[in-house]
Amino acid sequence: MVLSQGTTKAMGIASDELAGLLGQSMEVVLRTSRGETQGFTLHVQGISSENSTTIQVPVSDCIAMKSWWFNNPNLLESEGYDSVTIQSTDVSQAKALIPRFREEGF
């Protein structure tokens, strides 16, 4: 996962300790309004400069978390993806893809 600096500040981690987080395992605990909890162990791959209290997780971990949250082990098959990110080395090529994606219902 990638932690934001805002998240590390909220956790009380000093800026001189950030480098020591890289490669470490951390548990992210989700808690429902019903009080149920589930922990997910993630590895810190980076620290972003964002001041928001966010984390970025790999798609596979995000799917596992959402599957638990919605109590649906086949969430991806039944609901599909929330979003897709397309990267291109040429901006003009990326712009050309937009109409094509819209034609296909994205």
N, CA and C atoms as a LAMMPS dump frame, in Angstrom:
ITEM: TIMESTEP
0
ITEM: NUMBER OF ATOMS
318
ITEM: BOX BOUNDS ff ff ff
-5.0000000000000000e+02 5.0000000000000000e+02
-5.0000000000000000e+02 5.0000000000000000e+02
-5.0000000000000000e+02 5.0000000000000000e+02
ITEM: ATOMS id mol type element x y z
1 1 1 N 0.831 -1.172 0
2 1 2 C 0 0 0
3 1 3 C 0.873 1.233 0
4 2 1 N 0.276 2.35 -0.35
5 2 2 C 0.95 3.636 -0.29
6 2 3 C 0.198 4.485 0.727
7 3 1 N 0.903 4.929 1.743
8 3 2 C 0.321 5.778 2.777
9 3 3 C 0.509 7.239 2.388
10 4 1 N -0.46 8.077 2.707
11 4 2 C -0.263 9.515 2.513
12 4 3 C 0.428 10.072 3.754
13 5 1 N 1.104 11.214 3.598
14 5 2 C 1.727 11.84 4.76
15 5 3 C 0.67 12.26 5.776
16 6 1 N -0.527 12.623 5.292
17 6 2 C -1.617 12.944 6.205
18 6 3 C -1.992 11.763 7.087
19 7 1 N -1.97 10.578 6.507
20 7 2 C -2.272 9.367 7.278
21 7 3 C -1.194 9.106 8.318
22 8 1 N 0.063 9.25 7.922
23 8 2 C 1.139 8.994 8.877
24 8 3 C 1.102 10.006 10.017
25 9 1 N 0.76 11.259 9.715
26 9 2 C 0.625 12.271 10.772
27 9 3 C -0.51 11.901 11.714
28 10 1 N -1.641 11.466 11.147
29 10 2 C -2.795 11.071 11.968
30 10 3 C -2.465 9.876 12.853
31 11 1 N -1.546 9.04 12.394
32 11 2 C -1.123 7.876 13.173
33 11 3 C -0.062 8.24 14.2
34 12 1 N 0.401 9.486 14.183
35 12 2 C 1.413 9.916 15.135
36 12 3 C 2.821 9.497 14.767
37 13 1 N 3.054 9.234 13.487
38 13 2 C 4.382 8.813 13.039
39 13 3 C 5.165 10.059 12.632
40 14 1 N 6.326 10.244 13.225
41 14 2 C 7.161 11.408 12.944
42 14 3 C 7.755 11.309 11.543
43 15 1 N 8.002 12.453 10.925
44 15 2 C 8.522 12.465 9.551
45 15 3 C 9.884 11.78 9.43
46 16 1 N 10.681 11.798 10.498
47 16 2 C 11.985 11.129 10.421
48 16 3 C 11.871 9.61 10.544
49 17 1 N 10.67 9.105 10.807
50 17 2 C 10.441 7.66 10.909
51 17 3 C 9.825 7.075 9.639
52 18 1 N 9.485 7.914 8.652
53 18 2 C 8.769 7.45 7.464
54 18 3 C 9.572 6.432 6.662
55 19 1 N 10.842 6.666 6.48
56 19 2 C 11.673 5.735 5.696
57 19 3 C 11.659 4.337 6.301
58 20 1 N 11.554 4.25 7.615
59 20 2 C 11.522 2.955 8.29
60 20 3 C 10.249 2.172 8.047
61 21 1 N 9.212 2.843 7.55
62 21 2 C 7.945 2.151 7.264
63 21 3 C 8.002 1.333 5.976
64 22 1 N 8.861 1.741 5.054
65 22 2 C 8.916 1.074 3.754
66 22 3 C 9.249 -0.401 3.907
67 23 1 N 8.437 -1.234 3.28
68 23 2 C 8.632 -2.674 3.341
69 23 3 C 8.007 -3.333 4.564
70 24 1 N 7.525 -2.527 5.506
71 24 2 C 6.922 -3.072 6.72
72 24 3 C 5.475 -3.511 6.457
73 25 1 N 4.996 -4.436 7.261
74 25 2 C 3.603 -4.867 7.196
75 25 3 C 2.788 -4.045 8.185
76 26 1 N 1.585 -3.68 7.764
77 26 2 C 0.662 -2.966 8.641
78 26 3 C -0.706 -3.617 8.478
79 27 1 N -1.466 -3.603 9.528
80 27 2 C -2.816 -4.145 9.448
81 27 3 C -3.815 -3.009 9.3
82 28 1 N -4.636 -3.103 8.266
83 28 2 C -5.735 -2.171 8.054
84 28 3 C -6.987 -2.879 8.55
85 29 1 N -7.699 -2.255 9.478
86 29 2 C -8.884 -2.868 10.06
87 29 3 C -10.115 -2.112 9.579
88 30 1 N -11.032 -2.853 8.953
89 30 2 C -12.31 -2.283 8.548
90 30 3 C -13.321 -2.579 9.633
91 31 1 N -14.192 -1.603 9.914
92 31 2 C -15.218 -1.777 10.932
93 31 3 C -16.558 -1.342 10.344
94 32 1 N -17.527 -2.235 10.341
95 32 2 C -18.857 -1.907 9.825
96 32 3 C -19.647 -1.144 10.876
97 33 1 N -20.752 -0.568 10.448
98 33 2 C -21.624 0.134 11.399
99 33 3 C -22.242 -0.842 12.401
100 34 1 N -22.249 -2.125 12.071
101 34 2 C -22.763 -3.157 12.984
102 34 3 C -21.731 -3.553 14.033
103 35 1 N -20.496 -3.03 13.891
104 35 2 C -19.441 -3.327 14.851
105 35 3 C -18.558 -4.497 14.468
106 36 1 N -18.798 -5.127 13.332
107 36 2 C -17.956 -6.229 12.878
108 36 3 C -16.638 -5.665 12.373
109 37 1 N -15.554 -6.377 12.618
110 37 2 C -14.25 -5.923 12.151
111 37 3 C -13.534 -7.039 11.399
112 38 1 N -12.667 -6.614 10.499
113 38 2 C -11.832 -7.551 9.762
114 38 3 C -10.514 -6.852 9.46
115 39 1 N -9.418 -7.528 9.746
116 39 2 C -8.101 -6.972 9.477
117 39 3 C -7.519 -7.5 8.184
118 40 1 N -6.778 -6.651 7.502
119 40 2 C -6.094 -7.011 6.265
120 40 3 C -4.642 -6.558 6.396
121 41 1 N -3.708 -7.486 6.25
122 41 2 C -2.291 -7.159 6.358
123 41 3 C -1.777 -6.701 5
124 42 1 N -1.225 -5.49 4.982
125 42 2 C -0.696 -4.898 3.755
126 42 3 C 0.746 -4.482 3.985
127 43 1 N 1.512 -4.396 2.917
128 43 2 C 2.914 -3.998 2.996
129 43 3 C 3.067 -2.574 2.49
130 44 1 N 3.802 -1.761 3.225
131 44 2 C 4.005 -0.363 2.856
132 44 3 C 5.033 -0.315 1.722
133 45 1 N 4.582 0.182 0.566
134 45 2 C 5.447 0.283 -0.609
135 45 3 C 5.909 1.713 -0.86
136 46 1 N 5.21 2.678 -0.235
137 46 2 C 5.589 4.07 -0.452
138 46 3 C 4.804 5.011 0.429
139 47 1 N 5.267 6.256 0.45
140 47 2 C 4.616 7.337 1.202
141 47 3 C 4.379 8.472 0.208
142 48 1 N 3.124 8.879 0.031
143 48 2 C 2.836 9.988 -0.881
144 48 3 C 2.911 11.306 -0.118
145 49 1 N 3.013 12.391 -0.842
146 49 2 C 3.107 13.71 -0.209
147 49 3 C 1.734 14.306 0.105
148 50 1 N 0.672 13.589 -0.189
149 50 2 C -0.678 14.089 0.059
150 50 3 C -0.908 14.314 1.547
151 51 1 N -1.628 15.381 1.864
152 51 2 C -1.947 15.672 3.264
153 51 3 C -3.257 15.049 3.711
154 52 1 N -3.996 14.441 2.774
155 52 2 C -5.251 13.782 3.146
156 52 3 C -4.935 12.504 3.924
157 53 1 N -5.921 12.001 4.628
158 53 2 C -5.734 10.758 5.388
159 53 3 C -6.227 9.585 4.553
160 54 1 N -5.456 9.256 3.535
161 54 2 C -5.832 8.175 2.625
162 54 3 C -4.706 7.161 2.498
163 55 1 N -5.084 5.983 2.047
164 55 2 C -4.114 4.97 1.658
165 55 3 C -4.527 4.473 0.28
166 56 1 N -3.562 4.042 -0.483
167 56 2 C -3.836 3.422 -1.777
168 56 3 C -3.465 1.953 -1.648
169 57 1 N -4.383 1.095 -2.063
170 57 2 C -4.135 -0.346 -1.945
171 57 3 C -4.212 -0.985 -3.323
172 58 1 N -3.495 -2.077 -3.522
173 58 2 C -3.573 -2.787 -4.794
174 58 3 C -4.998 -3.278 -5.058
175 59 1 N -5.319 -3.445 -6.326
176 59 2 C -6.661 -3.868 -6.723
177 59 3 C -7.063 -5.163 -6.022
178 60 1 N -6.161 -6.122 -5.943
179 60 2 C -6.515 -7.409 -5.326
180 60 3 C -6.914 -7.246 -3.861
181 61 1 N -6.214 -6.374 -3.135
182 61 2 C -6.568 -6.139 -1.735
183 61 3 C -7.87 -5.355 -1.627
184 62 1 N -8.066 -4.412 -2.533
185 62 2 C -9.316 -3.641 -2.549
186 62 3 C -10.507 -4.573 -2.784
187 63 1 N -10.356 -5.504 -3.699
188 63 2 C -11.439 -6.465 -3.978
189 63 3 C -11.702 -7.328 -2.757
190 64 1 N -10.654 -7.788 -2.084
191 64 2 C -10.829 -8.599 -0.875
192 64 3 C -11.563 -7.818 0.208
193 65 1 N -11.202 -6.535 0.379
194 65 2 C -11.863 -5.704 1.389
195 65 3 C -13.328 -5.478 1.052
196 66 1 N -13.598 -5.151 -0.2
197 66 2 C -14.987 -4.914 -0.596
198 66 3 C -15.815 -6.194 -0.528
199 67 1 N -15.207 -7.323 -0.876
200 67 2 C -15.915 -8.6 -0.798
201 67 3 C -16.323 -8.89 0.64
202 68 1 N -15.417 -8.624 1.586
203 68 2 C -15.758 -8.818 2.997
204 68 3 C -16.835 -7.815 3.404
205 69 1 N -16.656 -6.553 3.051
206 69 2 C -17.578 -5.493 3.461
207 69 3 C -19.009 -5.795 3.005
208 70 1 N -19.158 -6.236 1.771
209 70 2 C -20.488 -6.508 1.221
210 70 3 C -20.904 -7.963 1.378
211 71 1 N -20.082 -8.748 2.107
212 71 2 C -20.374 -10.153 2.355
213 71 3 C -20.699 -10.882 1.054
214 72 1 N -19.838 -10.667 0.059
215 72 2 C -20.043 -11.243 -1.252
216 72 3 C -18.695 -11.721 -1.784
217 73 1 N -18.38 -13.006 -1.612
218 73 2 C -17.075 -13.502 -2.051
219 73 3 C -16.875 -13.421 -3.561
220 74 1 N -17.942 -13.278 -4.332
221 74 2 C -17.843 -13.186 -5.791
222 74 3 C -18.182 -11.777 -6.275
223 75 1 N -17.806 -10.783 -5.493
224 75 2 C -18.169 -9.399 -5.796
225 75 3 C -17.715 -8.959 -7.177
226 76 1 N -16.498 -9.283 -7.546
227 76 2 C -15.991 -8.859 -8.849
228 76 3 C -16.821 -9.456 -9.985
229 77 1 N -17.184 -10.713 -9.858
230 77 2 C -17.988 -11.356 -10.905
231 77 3 C -19.398 -10.776 -10.975
232 78 1 N -19.972 -10.428 -9.835
233 78 2 C -21.357 -9.94 -9.829
234 78 3 C -21.478 -8.438 -10.04
235 79 1 N -20.474 -7.656 -9.622
236 79 2 C -20.572 -6.199 -9.698
237 79 3 C -19.601 -5.551 -10.672
238 80 1 N -18.514 -6.216 -11.001
239 80 2 C -17.516 -5.63 -11.894
240 80 3 C -16.617 -4.652 -11.16
241 81 1 N -15.848 -3.89 -11.93
242 81 2 C -14.894 -2.928 -11.383
243 81 3 C -15.556 -1.574 -11.158
244 82 1 N -15.04 -0.803 -10.186
245 82 2 C -15.516 0.558 -9.945
246 82 3 C -14.95 1.527 -10.971
247 83 1 N -13.709 1.328 -11.336
248 83 2 C -13.056 2.235 -12.272
249 83 3 C -11.88 1.522 -12.931
250 84 1 N -11.397 2.144 -13.983
251 84 2 C -10.238 1.64 -14.698
252 84 3 C -9.348 2.827 -15.006
253 85 1 N -8.053 2.654 -14.882
254 85 2 C -7.105 3.703 -15.227
255 85 3 C -6.339 3.259 -16.466
256 86 1 N -6.344 4.117 -17.458
257 86 2 C -5.625 3.839 -18.694
258 86 3 C -4.443 4.794 -18.766
259 87 1 N -3.259 4.266 -19.006
260 87 2 C -2.07 5.102 -19.143
261 87 3 C -1.542 4.978 -20.554
262 88 1 N -1.054 6.089 -21.067
263 88 2 C -0.514 6.111 -22.417
264 88 3 C 0.765 6.94 -22.432
265 89 1 N 1.679 6.576 -23.299
266 89 2 C 2.903 7.372 -23.433
267 89 3 C 2.685 8.561 -24.351
268 90 1 N 1.532 8.604 -25.033
269 90 2 C 1.226 9.683 -25.967
270 90 3 C -0.163 10.233 -25.644
271 91 1 N -0.235 11.492 -25.228
272 91 2 C -1.507 12.096 -24.832
273 91 3 C -2.51 12.065 -25.975
274 92 1 N -2.075 12.304 -27.196
275 92 2 C -3.016 12.301 -28.323
276 92 3 C -3.645 10.923 -28.503
277 93 1 N -2.888 9.873 -28.239
278 93 2 C -3.446 8.522 -28.331
279 93 3 C -4.468 8.281 -27.222
280 94 1 N -4.187 8.783 -26.03
281 94 2 C -5.121 8.628 -24.918
282 94 3 C -6.433 9.336 -25.233
283 95 1 N -6.355 10.539 -25.798
284 95 2 C -7.562 11.282 -26.162
285 95 3 C -8.379 10.537 -27.206
286 96 1 N -7.715 9.855 -28.102
287 96 2 C -8.407 9.113 -29.149
288 96 3 C -9.185 7.927 -28.587
289 97 1 N -8.775 7.414 -27.443
290 97 2 C -9.456 6.267 -26.849
291 97 3 C -10.777 6.635 -26.183
292 98 1 N -10.909 7.874 -25.745
293 98 2 C -12.109 8.281 -24.995
294 98 3 C -13.398 8.007 -25.771
295 99 1 N -13.537 8.462 -27.018
296 99 2 C -14.78 8.17 -27.745
297 99 3 C -15.033 6.673 -27.91
298 100 1 N -13.978 5.918 -28.118
299 100 2 C -14.126 4.467 -28.278
300 100 3 C -14.663 3.825 -26.992
301 101 1 N -14.114 4.243 -25.836
302 101 2 C -14.611 3.698 -24.57
303 101 3 C -16.072 4.08 -24.35
304 102 1 N -16.425 5.305 -24.675
305 102 2 C -17.817 5.74 -24.508
306 102 3 C -18.762 4.941 -25.4
307 103 1 N -18.341 4.657 -26.636
308 103 2 C -19.147 3.84 -27.553
309 103 3 C -19.41 2.461 -26.97
310 104 1 N -18.431 1.955 -26.229
311 104 2 C -18.557 0.609 -25.664
312 104 3 C -19.237 0.605 -24.296
313 105 1 N -19.725 1.788 -23.874
314 105 2 C -20.503 1.852 -22.634
315 105 3 C -19.719 2.123 -21.376
316 106 1 N -18.499 2.58 -21.507
317 106 2 C -17.686 2.901 -20.328
318 106 3 C -17.74 4.372 -20.033
